[in-house]
């Protein structure tokens, strides 16, 4: 992709929560956009780090021993193998950077939170 990506336009193209959309791919990684609200299940990714960058709203990443709250323009990298869950009290828009093969629910059992793979925006 050699064109500019308008994040406002991309986020406006969908409304469902916890269903990441691929906005771009590079070097085996996806740039995924997701709208979140509520609490996601506890999980980990044995073979992949994840980076969450908040575009709009407030977002938190909960670990068993602490909670990291993020505002727009802030990000966190969750190292591979670390159990976590994500949450937002009000709707938030988040960019996720992770390997293309990563399933959003990691090692958690498949559920209504497990997103279909390969959806683009």
ChimeraX commands (.cxc) that place a marker at each C-alpha (Angstrom):
marker #1 position 0.00,0.00,0.00 radius 0.5
marker #1 position 1.54,3.28,-1.01 radius 0.5
marker #1 position -1.40,5.55,-0.23 radius 0.5
marker #1 position -2.08,7.44,2.98 radius 0.5
marker #1 position -4.41,5.69,5.41 radius 0.5
marker #1 position -7.07,7.83,7.09 radius 0.5
marker #1 position -7.69,6.26,10.50 radius 0.5
marker #1 position -10.85,8.29,11.13 radius 0.5
marker #1 position -12.32,6.97,7.88 radius 0.5
marker #1 position -11.21,3.40,8.57 radius 0.5
marker #1 position -12.66,3.33,12.09 radius 0.5
marker #1 position -15.93,4.84,10.77 radius 0.5
marker #1 position -16.28,1.88,8.36 radius 0.5
marker #1 position -17.30,-0.58,11.10 radius 0.5
marker #1 position -19.15,-0.51,14.42 radius 0.5
marker #1 position -18.83,-3.92,16.08 radius 0.5
marker #1 position -16.65,-4.45,19.13 radius 0.5
marker #1 position -13.75,-6.91,19.57 radius 0.5
marker #1 position -13.57,-7.68,15.83 radius 0.5
marker #1 position -10.17,-6.45,14.59 radius 0.5
marker #1 position -9.87,-5.39,10.96 radius 0.5
marker #1 position -6.60,-5.45,9.04 radius 0.5
marker #1 position -5.72,-1.95,7.83 radius 0.5
marker #1 position -2.25,-2.83,6.54 radius 0.5
marker #1 position 0.39,-5.56,6.55 radius 0.5
marker #1 position 4.17,-5.32,6.69 radius 0.5
marker #1 position 6.98,-7.79,7.35 radius 0.5
marker #1 position 4.63,-10.55,8.46 radius 0.5
marker #1 position 2.77,-8.21,10.81 radius 0.5
marker #1 position -0.79,-6.87,10.73 radius 0.5
marker #1 position -1.83,-3.36,11.64 radius 0.5
marker #1 position -5.27,-4.11,13.03 radius 0.5
marker #1 position -7.98,-1.65,14.00 radius 0.5
marker #1 position -10.50,-2.58,16.66 radius 0.5
marker #1 position -13.32,-0.92,18.55 radius 0.5
marker #1 position -13.57,-2.10,22.12 radius 0.5
marker #1 position -16.05,-1.81,24.96 radius 0.5
marker #1 position -16.42,-4.04,27.99 radius 0.5
marker #1 position -13.95,-6.69,29.12 radius 0.5
marker #1 position -12.11,-9.21,26.93 radius 0.5
marker #1 position -11.26,-12.72,28.24 radius 0.5
marker #1 position -7.96,-13.54,29.97 radius 0.5
marker #1 position -5.46,-15.02,27.50 radius 0.5
marker #1 position -1.85,-15.07,26.35 radius 0.5
marker #1 position 0.04,-15.55,23.10 radius 0.5
marker #1 position 2.91,-18.01,23.51 radius 0.5
marker #1 position 4.80,-16.95,20.39 radius 0.5
marker #1 position 3.90,-13.29,19.80 radius 0.5
marker #1 position 4.31,-9.88,21.36 radius 0.5
marker #1 position 1.38,-7.49,20.91 radius 0.5
marker #1 position 1.39,-3.72,20.76 radius 0.5
marker #1 position -1.77,-1.74,21.57 radius 0.5
marker #1 position -1.91,1.95,20.56 radius 0.5
marker #1 position -4.95,3.97,21.63 radius 0.5
marker #1 position -6.42,6.19,18.91 radius 0.5
marker #1 position -9.59,7.34,20.72 radius 0.5
marker #1 position -11.02,6.86,24.19 radius 0.5
marker #1 position -9.52,5.22,27.26 radius 0.5
marker #1 position -8.29,1.63,27.20 radius 0.5
marker #1 position -6.69,-0.59,29.77 radius 0.5
marker #1 position -4.61,-3.73,29.75 radius 0.5
marker #1 position -5.07,-5.80,32.88 radius 0.5
marker #1 position -2.42,-8.16,34.15 radius 0.5
marker #1 position -2.79,-10.48,37.14 radius 0.5
marker #1 position -0.71,-8.10,39.30 radius 0.5
marker #1 position -1.51,-4.64,37.89 radius 0.5
marker #1 position -3.58,-2.56,35.46 radius 0.5
marker #1 position -2.12,-0.22,32.84 radius 0.5
marker #1 position -4.51,2.54,31.72 radius 0.5
marker #1 position -3.91,4.22,28.38 radius 0.5
marker #1 position -5.13,7.48,26.86 radius 0.5
marker #1 position -5.09,8.47,23.17 radius 0.5
marker #1 position -1.55,8.55,21.83 radius 0.5
marker #1 position -0.25,6.03,24.37 radius 0.5
marker #1 position 0.75,2.45,23.73 radius 0.5
marker #1 position 1.90,-0.68,25.50 radius 0.5
marker #1 position 3.70,-3.81,24.34 radius 0.5
marker #1 position 2.52,-7.04,25.96 radius 0.5
marker #1 position 5.38,-9.55,25.78 radius 0.5
marker #1 position 4.71,-13.04,24.48 radius 0.5
marker #1 position 3.52,-15.51,27.09 radius 0.5
marker #1 position 2.18,-12.87,29.51 radius 0.5
marker #1 position -1.43,-13.44,30.56 radius 0.5
marker #1 position -3.59,-10.35,30.11 radius 0.5
marker #1 position -7.00,-9.06,29.23 radius 0.5
marker #1 position -8.08,-5.78,27.70 radius 0.5
marker #1 position -10.99,-3.55,28.64 radius 0.5
marker #1 position -12.70,-0.21,28.10 radius 0.5
marker #1 position -15.60,1.20,30.12 radius 0.5
marker #1 position -16.70,3.36,27.17 radius 0.5
marker #1 position -16.05,2.66,23.50 radius 0.5
marker #1 position -12.41,3.08,22.51 radius 0.5
marker #1 position -10.58,2.75,19.19 radius 0.5
marker #1 position -7.28,0.90,19.28 radius 0.5
marker #1 position -4.59,-0.09,16.81 radius 0.5
marker #1 position -2.97,-3.48,17.35 radius 0.5
marker #1 position 0.38,-4.48,15.87 radius 0.5
marker #1 position 1.04,-8.23,15.86 radius 0.5
marker #1 position 2.06,-11.13,13.60 radius 0.5
marker #1 position -0.53,-11.94,10.93 radius 0.5
marker #1 position -1.14,-15.47,12.23 radius 0.5
marker #1 position -2.14,-14.34,15.74 radius 0.5
marker #1 position -5.68,-15.22,16.83 radius 0.5
marker #1 position -7.09,-12.42,18.96 radius 0.5
marker #1 position -8.16,-14.70,21.83 radius 0.5
marker #1 position -4.77,-16.44,22.02 radius 0.5
marker #1 position -4.89,-19.55,24.21 radius 0.5
marker #1 position -8.42,-18.86,25.54 radius 0.5
marker #1 position -11.17,-21.21,24.35 radius 0.5
marker #1 position -12.99,-20.12,21.20 radius 0.5
marker #1 position -15.93,-17.87,22.08 radius 0.5
marker #1 position -17.99,-14.97,20.81 radius 0.5
marker #1 position -14.81,-12.89,21.27 radius 0.5
marker #1 position -12.83,-14.96,18.74 radius 0.5
marker #1 position -12.67,-12.79,15.63 radius 0.5
marker #1 position -12.74,-14.16,12.11 radius 0.5
marker #1 position -9.28,-13.96,10.56 radius 0.5
marker #1 position -8.43,-11.94,7.48 radius 0.5
marker #1 position -11.09,-9.23,7.76 radius 0.5
marker #1 position -9.87,-6.00,6.23 radius 0.5
marker #1 position -10.99,-2.41,6.34 radius 0.5
marker link #1:1,2 radius 0.2
marker link #1:2,3 radius 0.2
marker link #1:3,4 radius 0.2
marker link #1:4,5 radius 0.2
marker link #1:5,6 radius 0.2
marker link #1:6,7 radius 0.2
marker link #1:7,8 radius 0.2
marker link #1:8,9 radius 0.2
marker link #1:9,10 radius 0.2
marker link #1:10,11 radius 0.2
marker link #1:11,12 radius 0.2
marker link #1:12,13 radius 0.2
marker link #1:13,14 radius 0.2
marker link #1:14,15 radius 0.2
marker link #1:15,16 radius 0.2
marker link #1:16,17 radius 0.2
marker link #1:17,18 radius 0.2
marker link #1:18,19 radius 0.2
marker link #1:19,20 radius 0.2
marker link #1:20,21 radius 0.2
marker link #1:21,22 radius 0.2
marker link #1:22,23 radius 0.2
marker link #1:23,24 radius 0.2
marker link #1:24,25 radius 0.2
marker link #1:25,26 radius 0.2
marker link #1:26,27 radius 0.2
marker link #1:27,28 radius 0.2
marker link #1:28,29 radius 0.2
marker link #1:29,30 radius 0.2
marker link #1:30,31 radius 0.2
marker link #1:31,32 radius 0.2
marker link #1:32,33 radius 0.2
marker link #1:33,34 radius 0.2
marker link #1:34,35 radius 0.2
marker link #1:35,36 radius 0.2
marker link #1:36,37 radius 0.2
marker link #1:37,38 radius 0.2
marker link #1:38,39 radius 0.2
marker link #1:39,40 radius 0.2
marker link #1:40,41 radius 0.2
marker link #1:41,42 radius 0.2
marker link #1:42,43 radius 0.2
marker link #1:43,44 radius 0.2
marker link #1:44,45 radius 0.2
marker link #1:45,46 radius 0.2
marker link #1:46,47 radius 0.2
marker link #1:47,48 radius 0.2
marker link #1:48,49 radius 0.2
marker link #1:49,50 radius 0.2
marker link #1:50,51 radius 0.2
marker link #1:51,52 radius 0.2
marker link #1:52,53 radius 0.2
marker link #1:53,54 radius 0.2
marker link #1:54,55 radius 0.2
marker link #1:55,56 radius 0.2
marker link #1:56,57 radius 0.2
marker link #1:57,58 radius 0.2
marker link #1:58,59 radius 0.2
marker link #1:59,60 radius 0.2
marker link #1:60,61 radius 0.2
marker link #1:61,62 radius 0.2
marker link #1:62,63 radius 0.2
marker link #1:63,64 radius 0.2
marker link #1:64,65 radius 0.2
marker link #1:65,66 radius 0.2
marker link #1:66,67 radius 0.2
marker link #1:67,68 radius 0.2
marker link #1:68,69 radius 0.2
marker link #1:69,70 radius 0.2
marker link #1:70,71 radius 0.2
marker link #1:71,72 radius 0.2
marker link #1:72,73 radius 0.2
marker link #1:73,74 radius 0.2
marker link #1:74,75 radius 0.2
marker link #1:75,76 radius 0.2
marker link #1:76,77 radius 0.2
marker link #1:77,78 radius 0.2
marker link #1:78,79 radius 0.2
marker link #1:79,80 radius 0.2
marker link #1:80,81 radius 0.2
marker link #1:81,82 radius 0.2
marker link #1:82,83 radius 0.2
marker link #1:83,84 radius 0.2
marker link #1:84,85 radius 0.2
marker link #1:85,86 radius 0.2
marker link #1:86,87 radius 0.2
marker link #1:87,88 radius 0.2
marker link #1:88,89 radius 0.2
marker link #1:89,90 radius 0.2
marker link #1:90,91 radius 0.2
marker link #1:91,92 radius 0.2
marker link #1:92,93 radius 0.2
marker link #1:93,94 radius 0.2
marker link #1:94,95 radius 0.2
marker link #1:95,96 radius 0.2
marker link #1:96,97 radius 0.2
marker link #1:97,98 radius 0.2
marker link #1:98,99 radius 0.2
marker link #1:99,100 radius 0.2
marker link #1:100,101 radius 0.2
marker link #1:101,102 radius 0.2
marker link #1:102,103 radius 0.2
marker link #1:103,104 radius 0.2
marker link #1:104,105 radius 0.2
marker link #1:105,106 radius 0.2
marker link #1:106,107 radius 0.2
marker link #1:107,108 radius 0.2
marker link #1:108,109 radius 0.2
marker link #1:109,110 radius 0.2
marker link #1:110,111 radius 0.2
marker link #1:111,112 radius 0.2
marker link #1:112,113 radius 0.2
marker link #1:113,114 radius 0.2
marker link #1:114,115 radius 0.2
marker link #1:115,116 radius 0.2
marker link #1:116,117 radius 0.2
marker link #1:117,118 radius 0.2
marker link #1:118,119 radius 0.2
marker link #1:119,120 radius 0.2
marker link #1:120,121 radius 0.2
view
